[in-house]
Amino acid sequence: MTRKQKRLSLILGGLAVLGLAAGLVLYALSGTITFFHTPSDLAETGVKPGQRIRLGGMVEQGSVNKGPGTLTTFVVTDQIGAITVSYNGILPDLFREGQGVVTEGKLQEDGSFVADTVLAKHDENYMPRELAESLKEKGVKLGKGAEQ
């Protein structure tokens, strides 16, 4: 084998290993690549307690309870399922009942959700497209702002 052939076989072998590694990583991540889960998705997707996820939905009317300090609990719903969320921190200015929200955190053993980040919508007519599509698929009637 000449020097040129050895170099070419080494390069091709390295590219094959790199391609295989990239394929395995993409395959492993394919089931977990989501922007967020809705409350009714949690049971279907088999999210385990302690797993870090994003939870999206609407803040249920009358569910926001301010606790001591900056502790706040509220219910996130997709009109089919609902989950209680607790968050210890300063909420975004646009956070309020009846509006879309995406929270990041961990599902607890008791079925509640502890958030460490809360993201609120940026204007009165906005709802994340993924949330609107997910709610539409479940047969939830959406308002004017969500259908744009």
C-alpha positions as CSV (number, residue, x, y, z in Angstrom):
1,M,0.0,0.0,0.0
2,T,1.4,3.4,-1.0
3,R,1.6,6.3,1.3
4,K,-1.2,8.1,-0.6
5,Q,-3.5,5.1,-0.2
6,K,-2.8,4.8,3.5
7,R,-3.7,8.5,4.0
8,L,-6.9,8.2,2.0
9,S,-8.0,5.0,3.9
10,L,-7.3,6.8,7.2
11,I,-9.3,9.8,6.2
12,L,-12.2,7.7,4.9
13,G,-12.2,5.6,8.1
14,G,-12.2,8.7,10.2
15,L,-15.1,10.2,8.3
16,A,-17.1,6.9,8.6
17,V,-16.6,6.9,12.4
18,L,-17.6,10.5,12.6
19,G,-20.7,9.9,10.5
20,L,-21.7,6.9,12.6
21,A,-21.2,8.9,15.8
22,A,-23.3,11.8,14.5
23,G,-26.1,9.4,13.4
24,L,-26.2,7.7,16.8
25,V,-26.4,11.1,18.5
26,L,-29.3,12.3,16.2
27,Y,-31.1,9.0,16.7
28,A,-30.8,9.2,20.5
29,L,-32.1,12.8,20.6
30,S,-34.9,12.3,18.1
31,G,-37.4,11.4,20.8
32,T,-36.5,14.3,23.1
33,I,-36.4,17.2,20.6
34,T,-39.5,19.2,21.5
35,F,-40.0,22.8,22.2
36,F,-42.3,22.0,25.1
37,H,-44.8,19.5,26.4
38,T,-48.4,20.4,27.1
39,P,-50.1,19.0,30.3
40,S,-52.0,16.4,28.4
41,D,-48.8,15.3,26.6
42,L,-47.0,14.4,29.9
43,A,-48.8,11.1,30.4
44,E,-48.6,10.2,26.7
45,T,-44.9,10.8,26.3
46,G,-43.9,9.1,29.5
47,V,-41.9,12.0,31.1
48,K,-40.3,10.7,34.3
49,P,-40.2,12.6,37.5
50,G,-37.0,14.6,37.9
51,Q,-36.6,14.9,34.1
52,R,-35.9,18.5,32.9
53,I,-38.5,19.6,30.4
54,R,-40.4,22.6,29.1
55,L,-44.1,22.8,29.9
56,G,-46.3,25.0,27.8
57,G,-49.9,26.0,28.0
58,M,-52.3,28.6,29.3
59,V,-52.4,30.0,32.8
60,E,-55.7,28.9,34.2
61,Q,-58.1,31.7,35.3
62,G,-58.2,32.1,39.1
63,S,-55.2,29.8,39.7
64,V,-52.4,32.2,40.5
65,N,-51.5,32.2,44.2
66,K,-48.7,34.4,45.6
67,G,-46.9,32.8,48.5
68,P,-44.3,34.1,50.9
69,G,-41.5,36.1,49.2
70,T,-41.3,35.4,45.5
71,L,-43.0,32.0,45.6
72,T,-45.9,31.7,43.2
73,T,-48.1,28.7,42.3
74,F,-50.4,28.5,39.3
75,V,-52.0,26.0,37.0
76,V,-51.0,25.5,33.4
77,T,-53.7,23.9,31.2
78,D,-54.2,23.0,27.6
79,Q,-58.0,22.7,28.2
80,I,-57.6,18.9,28.3
81,G,-55.1,18.4,31.1
82,A,-53.8,20.7,33.8
83,I,-50.7,20.7,36.1
84,T,-49.8,22.8,39.1
85,V,-46.6,24.8,38.7
86,S,-44.6,26.4,41.5
87,Y,-42.0,29.0,40.7
88,N,-39.8,30.9,43.1
89,G,-38.6,34.1,41.5
90,I,-39.8,37.2,39.8
91,L,-42.4,36.6,37.1
92,P,-42.2,38.4,33.8
93,D,-44.2,41.6,33.6
94,L,-46.5,40.1,31.0
95,F,-47.4,37.0,33.1
96,R,-51.1,36.8,33.9
97,E,-54.1,34.5,34.0
98,G,-55.5,33.4,30.7
99,Q,-52.3,33.9,28.8
100,G,-49.8,31.6,27.1
101,V,-46.7,30.6,29.1
102,V,-43.8,28.3,28.7
103,T,-42.0,27.1,31.9
104,E,-38.7,25.2,32.2
105,G,-38.1,22.9,35.2
106,K,-38.7,19.4,36.5
107,L,-41.7,17.2,37.0
108,Q,-42.1,16.1,40.6
109,E,-43.1,12.7,42.0
110,D,-46.5,14.0,43.1
111,G,-47.3,15.2,39.5
112,S,-46.6,18.9,40.2
113,F,-44.0,20.9,38.3
114,V,-41.3,23.0,39.8
115,A,-40.2,25.7,37.4
116,D,-36.9,27.6,37.4
117,T,-37.7,29.7,34.4
118,V,-41.0,31.2,33.3
119,L,-41.4,32.7,29.8
120,A,-44.5,34.8,29.0
121,K,-45.9,35.9,25.7
122,H,-44.7,39.3,24.3
123,D,-48.0,40.9,23.3
124,E,-51.7,40.5,23.7
125,N,-52.3,38.6,20.4
126,Y,-49.3,36.3,20.4
127,M,-49.3,32.6,21.2
128,P,-46.4,30.4,20.2
129,R,-47.2,28.6,16.9
130,E,-46.3,25.2,18.4
131,L,-48.7,25.8,21.3
132,A,-51.5,26.9,19.0
133,E,-51.0,23.9,16.7
134,S,-50.8,21.5,19.6
135,L,-54.0,22.8,21.1
136,K,-55.8,22.8,17.7
137,E,-54.8,19.1,17.3
138,K,-56.5,18.3,20.6
139,G,-59.7,20.1,19.5
140,V,-59.3,23.2,21.6
141,K,-61.1,26.2,20.2
142,L,-58.6,29.1,19.9
143,G,-59.1,32.8,20.0
144,K,-58.3,35.3,17.2
145,G,-54.7,36.0,18.4
146,A,-53.7,32.3,18.4
147,E,-54.9,31.7,14.8
148,Q,-52.6,34.2,13.2
